[in-house]
Structures are given as structure tokens and as C-alpha cells.
């Protein structure tokens, strides 16, 4: 992930964080702690609009030998896109050290917040991120980075429209349903066309609660959708996109058609 240049430099790392982790002294031992049970955003995908900022909660467990005092040790979650949580070029550290509750003489349950502003990301940063942890001993000035604690999808938000015409329409006449699929462009703070994607046209009969798929279309290079159906009964037409690894799922608001 290439965090853009306006973020703060922390320990030589570009990190969206006030949790400063200084460079460790090589001669001292790293904090003797282990991270586990790392969960970011309750395990669900983080979706960012073109200009939105997500404040994502992370929870995790820290274990340590009973002989190790945690008085001087700060911990926090890390999101990263490289091979290691320690990689300064691909990491985002929590805003502040985690707030921890002692469970036993060797265990702490902790939580922290990670801020992800869309305007600090490149579009290519969308996809699966990894989770890790960092511990910093403020007295010894040493640190420990732990990688591969899990994954979390970070996706560009999608928008989808649907418009059925004419309205009202005579039974048996032709209805034309148009629409457009766009997704967040983090680098420019707007929404742009998402072409070449399969999108389902769906219909929900008036008085019912379930949509049924009528047909599947592919968006044009401009994200446009257009098809026709024969008007049969009153109801709602919409387009629905299932999403991909980089982009969220979305369904258009149903457009009601009065069939006379």
C-alpha cells in the first residue's frame, strides 16, 4: 500500500497514527509479548467512499510471561499490504496505543482504533490487507512486530442507479431500464465508471418483499446499463451488483412502475 505523502512519518514509517513507535535499539531484547485473537472491524470489510474516512475498531489479546511487567509496554494493531507488519512502506498503525484490561497475570484484552481516510490511499490499495501487532517498550526503547494475524478486505464503495421508463406503462408494452455503475476513485475524490462488470436486473412484484433476477447484463466502458422488458404487473425494478475483491456490492433503489 502506498500511503500518500501527507501522512505523518512515524519511526521511519508512513503511518496514519499518533502512536509513535521510535526506532528500536538493536542491543536490547524486544518486548516478550505475543498477539492473538486480532479482529478488525468485527471481521467485516471496510468500505470507503470517494472522500470518506473510516475509524475502524480493532480488538486483540496480548499474552506475556508472568515475570514481564507491562507497565512500560505499549501495544497496538497494524494493517499492512506487504510481507511484514514491520514494513514501513505498507503499514498503518493504530491511532493510539491500545486500551487494555487485565484478564490474568499473563493476559490482556485490548482495543484500539485505526483511521483510514480515503484521500490518503491509492486506488490500487483496495483489496485484502493483513493484520498484525506492534509492542513498544518505552523504557528499553525496543519493539516487536508480529505479522499474519489475519486479513481484512478494504474496498472502494460502489454506486448503482436504475430508471424504468415510461411510467406509467400499459400491460404488454415495452419498458426500458437504464442505469449506471460507478465506484469510488480515492485518488481524485469522486466516483468513476466501472465497466465490464456483470449486473443483474431484478424485479419485485408490488405487495411482495423479494426480488427475482430477470436477466444479467454487463456494464459498458462508461458503466452504463440498458435493457428492455415486457411490462406485466405493478412492481419495482432495480439493478444489483455482487461486488468484487476491490469494490463493494451494491443494489440500486427499486424504481416503481405502475402497469395499467
N, C-alpha and C positions, 0 to 999 in steps of 0.2 A: 504494500500500500504506500502510495506516495502522498503523505500528508503535505498540504501546500504550505508555502513559506511563511504565512502569517502566524502560525502557531508558535508556542514558546519552546525554546530549546531546554531540555532537562537532561542532565548527565550526558550531554552529547547526543541525546535522542530527541527527535521531534515528537513531542507528546502533548496531547490536549489535556494538560493536567497541572494542578497546583501541588501535586505530590512529588516534590523534588527528590530524586534519588541520585546523590553525588557519585562520582567515580570511586570505586572501591580501592582500598589499599591491598595490594597483592599479597603482602606478608601475613595479613590476618586471615583467620578462618571465616568462611561465610556463615551466616546465621543457621543454626541447626534446626530448621523447621521444614515441615512438609505440607503442601497444599493438597486438598482433596475436595470432592463434592462441589466443584465450581459450577455455578449456574448463572448464566447471564440472561437477563430479560425473561426470566422464568422458562427459559429454553425455547422461546418463540422467536421468529425472525424479527430483526429490527428493520423497519421500513422508513425511508427518509424521502420527503418531498423535495422539490427543487430548491427550496430555501429553508427547510425546517431544521430544527436541532432536536436530537433525541437525548434525553437524560436516562441512561439505562442502569437499572439496579443489578448488582451482582452480589451473590451470596456464596460463601465458601467456608471450609473448615481448615483450621491450622492445627497441626499436632507438633509436639516438641517433647524432648526428654524432660522429666520432672526436675532435673538439675539445671535446666536452662531457664533463666528469668526472661520474661517477655517485656519487662519494664522499658527497655531501650530499643525494642524491636518493633518497627512499623511494617505493616503488610498491606498489599493491595492487589486487585485483579489487573490483568493485562489482556488487551486484544491485539492480535498481530496477524500479519499476512505472509510472513516469511517462514523460515525453517526453525526459528528460535524466538522465544519471547524476549530474549536479550537483544535482538537485532534492532538497533536504534532507528533504522530507516523504515521499519514496518510496524512499529508498536504504538499503541495508545494506552496510557496508564490511567488509573482511576484519578478522579479529580482531587481527592484527598485520601490519606491512609484509611483503611477500613476501621469501622467501629465494631469492636469485638466484645463478646460475652463469654466469660469463663464457664466451661462446661465441667471440666475436671482439672486435675493438676497437670494434665498433658494436652488438653484440648480446648480450643476456642472456636466459637461460631461467629463469623464476621459478615459484614455487609458494607458495600461501598457503591459509589455512583461513577459511571463513566459517561462523559459528554461526547457526543458525535454530531458536530454541525456539518450539514451538507456542503456548505461553501468552503470547507477545508478538505474536501475529498475530490478525487478524480473519478470520472465515470467508471474507469477500469477497476476501481476499488470495490465495486459491487460484486458479491459472491460469498463464498464461505470463508469466514475468518476463524482463527483458532483462539483458544483462551488459555491463559497461563496466570502465573502469580509472581510477585516480587516481594522479598523481605529485605528490610534495611536496618542494620544495627547502627543506631545513631551514635553509640559510644565508641565502637570499634571502627566505624566508618567502613563497614563491609556490607555486601549484598548477595542475595541468592535469587536467581531467576529459575522458575520452573515452567517448562513448556508442556504442550499436549495434554491439557486438562479437559479438552472438549472442543466443540465447534459451535458457531452461531452464524446463521445467514444474515447478511446485511444487503438489503435490496433497494433498488430505485422504485419509488412509488409510480403506479400507472393510473391513467385516467381513461375512461371509455364513455362514449356517448351513443345514444340511439334515438332516431326520429323516424316515426312512421307517418307516411302521407299517402293519400289525402285523409283528412279527418273532418267529419265522419265519412264512412265509405259504405257503398251498397254491398250486400252479401253477394259473393261470387266475383266481385270486381278485384282488380289488382292493387295490392298495397306495395309501396316501395319503402324499404327500411334502410336508412343511411346511418353512418356512424364514423367514429374515428378513435383510434388507439394511440395514445401518447404516453411518454414516460419522463420522469424527472431527469433533467440534464444538470447535474450538480455543478459542472464547471461554468455554466452560463446562467444558472439561477432561473431556468424556465423549463417548460415541457416541450419535447420534440417528438416527431413522428416515430412510431415503432412499426416498421414494415416487415412483411414476410412472416407474420405470426398467425397461427390458427385461432379463430374466434368463433364461438357458437352463437347462432341466432336462436333465441329461446322465446317461448310463448307461455303465458299463464292465463287461463280462462277466468273471466270475471266470476267472483264468488269462490274461487279456489286459492290455495296457498302455495302450490308447487309449480315451478317452471319445467317445461319439457323442451328438449332440444329439437329444433326444426331442421336445421342444416348447419354445416360448418363451412366457414369462409376463410380466406387468407387476406390479411391486410395488404394494401398496396404499398409502394415505396413511400407514400406520404401518410401511411397509417389509415387510409380511408377504407370504408366498408360500404357496400351497396348490394342489395339483392331485392327480389320481389317474391311475394307470396299471394295466395288467393284468400281474400277475406272470408272467414267462416263464421266467427262469433265474436262477441264483445270480449276484450281482454287486453293484456299487456304484452308488448314486445320489448325485448332487450337483447343486447349483445353481452357475452360473458367470455372473459379471458382467464385461462387457468394459471397463468404466470410461468416464469422460468427461473433458473437459479439466480439470475441477477435482477429480476423485476417481479414486483408483487402481482398477485392475482387481483382481478377487479371485475365487477359487473356494472353495467350501466343501469341507471334508474329506468324502471319499466315505463314505456310510453303507452298510455291507454288509447285504445281505438274503439270507437262506437260504430258497430256494424248494424246498418239499418235494412 
